[in-house]
């Protein structure tokens, strides 16, 4: 009899766990970022040429690109929200990471697009190099090196893990892990 009761309790517990997991899976997820554009064809070309984003779905006035970026024609968006849209507010930005920033800067210079710079390439106090530009509709885009790349760059110059952690403001434990990985890669290359 005790076995039957225990089995029933275990079954009820498992059932409760399954129900909790179902509820957890229902949590809302951010799926896309939508930006309003004047000319969807120019914007598709801009994001493909400079950032490598591909079209996933093209509905004419609404286009979904890889990485979750959605382009929406201004006229249709204004119809949806029943308000005028003002572009170029400098209040948000799209952030991309590119560890070969010099190559990206070269790509910008050779681009068929006229690039409007919010700022030229700068290096922050923590060592990360970034550039900010506008897209054709004056949305701010920042392109920067990943902090992991910055930390590895500093480690390769001979800085100690403590110095790198202080400079980049990353946790010492994270820098120590990167240092071990860098040493492993260096020793395997030398063999």
C-alpha positions in Angstrom: 0.0 0.0 0.0 2.8 2.4 0.8 4.4 1.7 -2.6 1.1 2.7 -4.3 0.9 5.9 -2.3 4.6 6.7 -3.0 4.1 6.0 -6.8 1.0 8.2 -6.8 2.9 11.0 -5.0 5.8 10.7 -7.4 3.4 10.8 -10.4 1.7 13.9 -9.0 5.1 15.6 -8.4 6.2 14.8 -12.0 2.9 16.1 -13.3 3.3 19.4 -11.3 6.9 19.8 -12.7 5.6 19.3 -16.3 2.9 21.9 -15.7 5.4 24.4 -14.3 7.7 23.8 -17.3 4.7 24.5 -19.7 4.1 27.8 -17.9 7.8 28.7 -18.0 7.9 28.1 -21.8 4.9 30.5 -22.3 7.0 33.4 -21.2 7.2 36.2 -23.7 10.3 36.4 -25.9 11.7 39.3 -27.8 11.7 38.1 -31.4 12.4 41.1 -33.6 13.4 44.8 -33.7 11.5 46.8 -36.2 12.8 50.0 -37.7 10.8 52.3 -40.0 12.4 53.2 -43.3 11.6 55.5 -46.2 12.8 53.2 -48.9 12.8 49.5 -48.2 14.9 48.6 -51.2 17.7 51.0 -50.2 17.6 49.7 -46.7 17.7 46.1 -47.7 20.8 46.8 -49.8 22.4 48.8 -47.0 22.1 46.1 -44.4 23.1 43.3 -46.8 26.2 45.1 -48.2 27.6 46.5 -44.9 26.3 43.9 -42.3 25.7 40.8 -44.3 22.0 40.6 -43.3 19.9 38.4 -45.6 16.2 38.6 -46.3 14.2 35.9 -44.6 10.8 37.1 -45.6 9.8 39.9 -48.0 6.2 41.1 -47.7 6.8 44.2 -49.9 6.4 47.0 -47.3 7.7 44.7 -44.5 10.9 42.7 -44.7 12.4 40.4 -42.1 16.2 40.1 -42.1 18.5 37.7 -40.4 19.5 38.6 -36.8 15.9 39.6 -36.1 15.9 43.0 -37.8 12.6 44.0 -39.5 12.3 46.9 -42.0 8.9 48.6 -42.2 7.9 51.1 -44.9 7.1 54.5 -43.3 3.8 54.9 -45.1 2.4 51.6 -43.9 3.7 52.1 -40.3 2.0 55.4 -40.1 -1.2 53.8 -41.3 -0.8 51.1 -38.6 -0.2 53.5 -35.7 -2.3 56.3 -37.1 0.4 58.9 -36.3 3.2 60.6 -38.2 6.7 59.1 -37.8 9.7 61.3 -37.0 13.0 59.8 -38.1 16.5 60.5 -36.7 15.8 61.0 -33.0 19.3 59.7 -31.9 17.5 57.9 -29.1 18.2 54.2 -30.0 20.9 52.3 -31.8 21.5 49.0 -33.4 24.6 47.4 -32.1 26.8 45.0 -34.1 30.1 43.4 -33.1 33.0 43.1 -35.5 36.4 42.1 -34.3 38.2 43.0 -37.5 37.2 46.7 -37.2 39.8 47.9 -39.6 38.4 45.7 -42.3 34.9 47.1 -41.6 36.2 50.7 -41.7 37.7 49.9 -45.1 34.3 48.4 -46.2 32.6 51.6 -45.2 35.0 53.7 -47.2 34.6 51.5 -50.3 30.8 51.3 -50.0 28.4 52.5 -52.6 26.5 54.3 -49.8 27.2 57.8 -48.6 28.1 57.1 -45.0 27.0 59.7 -42.4 29.2 59.3 -39.3 27.9 60.1 -35.8 31.5 59.6 -34.7 34.7 58.2 -36.3 36.4 55.2 -34.8 37.2 55.8 -31.1 38.6 53.7 -28.3 36.7 53.8 -25.1 38.5 53.9 -21.7 38.0 50.1 -21.4 39.8 49.5 -24.7 36.9 48.7 -27.0 37.1 50.3 -30.4 33.8 51.5 -31.8 32.3 53.5 -34.6 28.8 55.0 -34.9 27.2 55.7 -38.2 23.7 56.5 -39.4 21.7 54.2 -41.8 19.9 55.8 -44.7 17.0 56.7 -42.5 19.1 58.2 -39.7 19.0 55.2 -37.3 22.1 55.1 -35.2 24.3 52.0 -35.7 27.2 51.2 -33.5 29.9 48.7 -34.6 32.3 47.6 -31.9 34.8 45.0 -31.0 33.5 42.3 -28.6 34.8 42.7 -25.1 36.2 39.2 -25.2 38.3 40.2 -28.3 39.5 43.4 -26.5 40.6 41.3 -23.5 42.4 38.8 -25.6 44.1 41.6 -27.5 45.4 43.0 -24.2 46.5 39.6 -23.0 48.5 39.1 -26.2 50.4 42.4 -25.5 51.7 40.9 -22.2 49.3 42.6 -19.8 48.6 40.6 -16.7 45.1 39.1 -16.1 44.6 41.6 -13.3 45.6 44.5 -15.5 43.2 43.3 -18.2 40.3 42.9 -15.8 40.9 46.4 -14.4 41.1 47.9 -17.9 38.1 46.1 -19.5 36.0 46.1 -16.3 35.3 42.4 -16.9 35.4 39.9 -14.0 38.8 38.6 -13.2 37.5 35.0 -13.4 36.5 35.6 -17.0 39.9 37.0 -17.9 41.6 34.1 -16.3 39.6 31.7 -18.4 40.4 33.6 -21.6 44.1 33.6 -20.6 44.1 29.8 -20.3 42.4 29.4 -23.7 44.9 31.9 -25.3 47.9 29.9 -23.8 46.4 26.6 -25.0 46.0 27.9 -28.5 49.5 29.4 -28.6 51.1 26.2 -27.4 49.2 24.1 -29.9 50.2 26.4 -32.8 53.9 26.2 -31.7 53.9 22.4 -31.9 
